[in-house]
Amino acid sequence: MTDALSILVIGADGQVGRVAYQDLLRRGYEVFGTTRRTEGEAKDCLFLDLSLAPSEWPELPPVDVAVICTAVTSIAECENDPDVTAVVNLHAPVALAEKLTRQGTMVLFLSTTGVFDFTRPFRHHDDPPCPVTNYGRQKAEAEARILELEGKTVVLRLTKIIGPDMPLLNRWQTELASGQNITAYQDTTIAPITAVFASRVMHEIIGSGTEGIFHASGDDDLPYTVLAEQLIRAMAVDPERIEARTGNMKEYPSGSSPRFTTLDMSREGEMFGVPAPSSLATMRETATRIARENLATGV
Ligand SMILES: NC(=O)c1ccc[n+]([C@@H]2O[C@H](COP(=O)([O-])OP(=O)(O)OC[C@H]3O[C@@H](n4cnc5c(N)ncnc54)[C@H](OP(=O)(O)O)[C@@H]3O)[C@@H](O)[C@H]2O)c1
C-alpha cells in the first residue's frame, strides 16, 4: 500500500484509463477521473472535453499526479484528419500539462511505440523518435513538448494493449464460432501487454517520483498469426482455419505496417524489478479468457 497520493486519471473511460482508475484505487491512491461523457456510468467523473478550448475546461483538482490517458488512437483517423486529431493528441495534452505542472501536479503522459518507425526491435528510451504515421508524429511532438515543461513530467510509452474487449479477438471468436475461417497477418507484429501491466508500471513510476521516459512492452514481437493460433487453441478448433495474410495493414501509410514494435525495458527492470512480460503468455491468457467468457455467454 502506498501513501495516499491523489491521482487524476484524465480519460477514465478508455481502454487504459478505466483499468488504471480501478487498479490505482485498489493500490490505495485517492483517485479521481475525467470524462467527456455526460451521462451513465461516468457520472461521478469531472467533465472534460479536450476538443473544447482550454478556456472552457473546468478547474482541475489540486492532485499530486495526473495521468493523461486521452487520445484519438485510430491510425486511419489521424491520417485522414490530422488537424482535428492533433487537438486531442497534441495541443490539448500540452496545454493540460502546462496547467497541471503550474499548479505543482506531476504529469504522466501516455505515449506509444508508434513514435518509432517499426524497423528495429527493442527501441531504447533515448533513441530519437522517427514516426511514420500522423498519430506517431502527434505523440512524438507532445512527448517532447511535455518533457521540456518546468515541473515534474513523465512519458510512458506503451506497446499494443490487449484484453477481453479487443475488437479483433472478439471478431475472430465470432467467426470461428459460426464456422468461418479467420484471416491474420503473418508479417505484422505486436508485443502485447495488458492495461493492468501498464497501470503497474505507472504505479512504480509514481512511487519512485522519477521523471523522464519509461517503457511498458511485451518481451517479443510476434505476428498476428500467433495471436490467432492462441485463440484457435483456446477454442479447440482446427488450426487449418487460420488464413495467413501478408502485406500492408490498410490503416497504415504504404509500406509502414509494424514489423518491430518492442521497446527496451532495461531501465524499468533495473529501477523497479519489472521485466518485460512474455508476449506469448499475454496472448495466450487473453485468448483463453475470451474463449471462456464467450462460451459462458453462448456467443
Ligand atoms: N490501446 C493501445 O494499444 C495503446 C498502445 C500504445 C499506446 N496507447 C496510448 O495509451 C493511451 C490510452 O489509450 P487507450 O487504448 O485507452 O485509448 P482509448 O480506449 O481510445 O481511450 C481514449 C480515451 O480518450 C478519450 N477522448 C478521446 N477524445 C477526447 C476528447 N476530445 N476529450 C476528452 N476525452 C477524449 C476517450 O473518451 P471516450 O471513451 O468517451 O471516447 C477515451 O476515454 C493513449 O495515449 C494511447 O496513445 C494505447
The ligand as an SDF file (V2000), in Angstrom:
LIG
                    3D

 48 52  0  0  0  0  0  0  0  0999 V2000
   -4.5380    0.7760  -26.7900 N   0  0  0  0  0  0  0  0  0  0  0  0
   -3.3140    0.5780  -27.2270 C   0  0  0  0  0  0  0  0  0  0  0  0
   -2.9940   -0.4630  -27.8170 O   0  0  0  0  0  0  0  0  0  0  0  0
   -2.2410    1.6270  -26.9890 C   0  0  0  0  0  0  0  0  0  0  0  0
   -0.9400    1.3360  -27.4030 C   0  0  0  0  0  0  0  0  0  0  0  0
    0.0540    2.2880  -27.2200 C   0  0  0  0  0  0  0  0  0  0  0  0
   -0.2370    3.4750  -26.5910 C   0  0  0  0  0  0  0  0  0  0  0  0
   -1.5100    3.7360  -26.1970 N   0  0  0  0  0  0  0  0  0  0  0  0
   -1.7600    5.0310  -25.5680 C   0  0  0  0  0  0  0  0  0  0  0  0
   -2.4310    4.8170  -24.3400 O   0  0  0  0  0  0  0  0  0  0  0  0
   -3.3320    5.8750  -24.0930 C   0  0  0  0  0  0  0  0  0  0  0  0
   -4.7070    5.3110  -23.8170 C   0  0  0  0  0  0  0  0  0  0  0  0
   -5.1430    4.6190  -24.9740 O   0  0  0  0  0  0  0  0  0  0  0  0
   -6.4650    3.7280  -24.9580 P   0  0  0  0  0  0  0  0  0  0  0  0
   -6.1700    2.4830  -25.6750 O   0  0  0  0  0  0  0  0  0  0  0  0
   -7.0250    3.6820  -23.5990 O   0  0  0  0  0  0  0  0  0  0  0  0
   -7.3850    4.6020  -25.9090 O   0  0  0  0  0  0  0  0  0  0  0  0
   -8.9800    4.5950  -25.9870 P   0  0  0  0  0  0  0  0  0  0  0  0
   -9.5360    3.3380  -25.4410 O   0  0  0  0  0  0  0  0  0  0  0  0
   -9.3040    5.0020  -27.3600 O   0  0  0  0  0  0  0  0  0  0  0  0
   -9.3560    5.7540  -24.9740 O   0  0  0  0  0  0  0  0  0  0  0  0
   -9.1020    7.0920  -25.2760 C   0  0  0  0  0  0  0  0  0  0  0  0
   -9.7570    7.9560  -24.2540 C   0  0  0  0  0  0  0  0  0  0  0  0
   -9.6380    9.3140  -24.7020 O   0  0  0  0  0  0  0  0  0  0  0  0
  -10.9190    9.9100  -24.5810 C   0  0  0  0  0  0  0  0  0  0  0  0
  -11.0630   11.0150  -25.5120 N   0  0  0  0  0  0  0  0  0  0  0  0
  -10.9860   10.9820  -26.8670 C   0  0  0  0  0  0  0  0  0  0  0  0
  -11.2330   12.2100  -27.3630 N   0  0  0  0  0  0  0  0  0  0  0  0
  -11.4660   13.0240  -26.3020 C   0  0  0  0  0  0  0  0  0  0  0  0
  -11.7860   14.3960  -26.1400 C   0  0  0  0  0  0  0  0  0  0  0  0
  -11.9750   15.2120  -27.1980 N   0  0  0  0  0  0  0  0  0  0  0  0
  -11.9300   14.8860  -24.8950 N   0  0  0  0  0  0  0  0  0  0  0  0
  -11.7900   14.0940  -23.8130 C   0  0  0  0  0  0  0  0  0  0  0  0
  -11.5060   12.7910  -23.8890 N   0  0  0  0  0  0  0  0  0  0  0  0
  -11.3470   12.2720  -25.1230 C   0  0  0  0  0  0  0  0  0  0  0  0
  -11.9050    8.7970  -24.8670 C   0  0  0  0  0  0  0  0  0  0  0  0
  -13.1900    9.1430  -24.4150 O   0  0  0  0  0  0  0  0  0  0  0  0
  -14.4550    8.2090  -24.7960 P   0  0  0  0  0  0  0  0  0  0  0  0
  -14.2160    6.9070  -24.1080 O   0  0  0  0  0  0  0  0  0  0  0  0
  -15.6280    8.9360  -24.2950 O   0  0  0  0  0  0  0  0  0  0  0  0
  -14.4190    8.0670  -26.3000 O   0  0  0  0  0  0  0  0  0  0  0  0
  -11.2580    7.6770  -24.0790 C   0  0  0  0  0  0  0  0  0  0  0  0
  -11.5980    7.7740  -22.7150 O   0  0  0  0  0  0  0  0  0  0  0  0
   -3.2660    6.7960  -25.3110 C   0  0  0  0  0  0  0  0  0  0  0  0
   -2.3950    7.8430  -25.0430 O   0  0  0  0  0  0  0  0  0  0  0  0
   -2.6750    5.9240  -26.3840 C   0  0  0  0  0  0  0  0  0  0  0  0
   -1.9490    6.6980  -27.3000 O   0  0  0  0  0  0  0  0  0  0  0  0
   -2.5230    2.8420  -26.3680 C   0  0  0  0  0  0  0  0  0  0  0  0
  1  2  1  0
  2  3  2  0
  2  4  1  0
  4  5  1  0
  4 48  2  0
  5  6  2  0
  6  7  1  0
  7  8  2  0
  8  9  1  0
  8 48  1  0
  9 10  1  0
  9 46  1  0
 10 11  1  0
 11 12  1  0
 11 44  1  0
 12 13  1  0
 13 14  1  0
 14 15  2  0
 14 16  1  0
 14 17  1  0
 17 18  1  0
 18 19  2  0
 18 20  1  0
 18 21  1  0
 21 22  1  0
 22 23  1  0
 23 24  1  0
 23 42  1  0
 24 25  1  0
 25 26  1  0
 25 36  1  0
 26 27  1  0
 26 35  1  0
 27 28  2  0
 28 29  1  0
 29 30  1  0
 29 35  2  0
 30 31  1  0
 30 32  2  0
 32 33  1  0
 33 34  2  0
 34 35  1  0
 36 37  1  0
 36 42  1  0
 37 38  1  0
 38 39  2  0
 38 40  1  0
 38 41  1  0
 42 43  1  0
 44 45  1  0
 44 46  1  0
 46 47  1  0
M  CHG  2   8   1  16  -1
M  END
$$$$
